[in-house]
Amino acid sequence: MTSGDRSQFGKKHPPERKAREEVVQALRDKARDGEMPCAVAFSLAADLGVSVEEVGFTADVLEMPIVKCQLGLFGYRPQKRKVKPAASVAASLMDAIRQALVDGRLPCAAAWEIAAGFDLTRMEVSSACEAMKIKITSCQLGTF
């Protein structure tokens, strides 16, 4: 879903699943212009002691777009994506990325783990993936 399609997020989920009120209130309190930055969503999950997926689900139910992906993949204006291919990628980083692939793609959580393991920013790992022509999948918030 894109931030321009605000009326469809909740349809990804079964209608019987209900959002937790404390998560609803926290998202409403922390929203910026009706949107939720990725980093803030992760912080809320930690503060509330709920899963990141629960925060993403609740944002969907509220039709609140997640913006400013920490991997630079979506939610930036005006270009939507912020990430650019790295000029070069160290062999050890390439190996780590390749070893973490699932069906030829790198899960978001694995990108975060690789960044932490190599003491890199998440965007640096995403940039390496761009240079390697590897797609990142399985957003921890459920946006993609």
C-alpha positions, 0 to 999 in steps of 0.5 A, spaced: 500 500 500 502 506 498 501 513 502 496 515 497 491 509 498 489 511 505 483 507 505 485 500 503 490 498 509 485 495 514 483 490 508 489 486 509 487 483 515 481 479 517 475 483 520 474 479 526 481 481 528 481 487 533 486 493 535 488 493 542 485 500 545 492 502 548 496 501 541 490 505 538 491 511 543 499 511 542 499 511 535 494 517 535 498 520 540 504 520 536 502 520 529 505 526 525 500 529 520 496 522 520 502 518 518 507 514 523 514 514 522 517 507 522 522 509 527 516 511 532 512 505 530 518 501 533 519 505 539 512 505 541 512 497 540 518 497 545 514 502 550 508 498 550 511 491 550 507 489 544 510 486 537 512 491 532 507 487 528 501 489 532 503 496 531 503 495 524 496 492 524 493 497 528 496 503 523 493 499 518 486 499 522 487 506 523 488 507 515 495 510 518 500 510 513 507 508 515 512 513 513 520 514 513 522 506 512 528 506 516 531 502 510 529 508 505 524 503 501 518 508 502 515 513 505 519 519 503 517 525 499 517 527 494 521 521 491 518 516 495 524 512 496 531 514 499 535 509 498 540 509 493 545 503 490 552 503 494 558 505 490 561 498 492 559 493 497 565 489 502 565 482 500 564 480 507 557 484 507 555 481 500 556 474 503 552 475 510 546 478 505 547 472 501 547 467 507 540 471 509 536 470 503 529 467 503 527 465 496 532 470 493 530 476 497 532 479 504 527 479 510 527 486 513 529 483 520 535 480 517 537 487 514 536 490 521 540 484 524 546 484 519 546 492 520 547 491 527 552 485 526 557 489 521 556 496 525 552 499 519 546 503 519 540 500 516 540 504 510 547 502 508 545 495 508 539 497 504 544 500 499 548 494 499 542 490 497 540 495 491 547 495 489 546 487 489 539 487 485 536 484 491 529 486 494 528 486 501 521 483 503 517 482 509 517 488 513 516 487 520 510 492 520 507 489 515 507 494 510 510 490 504 
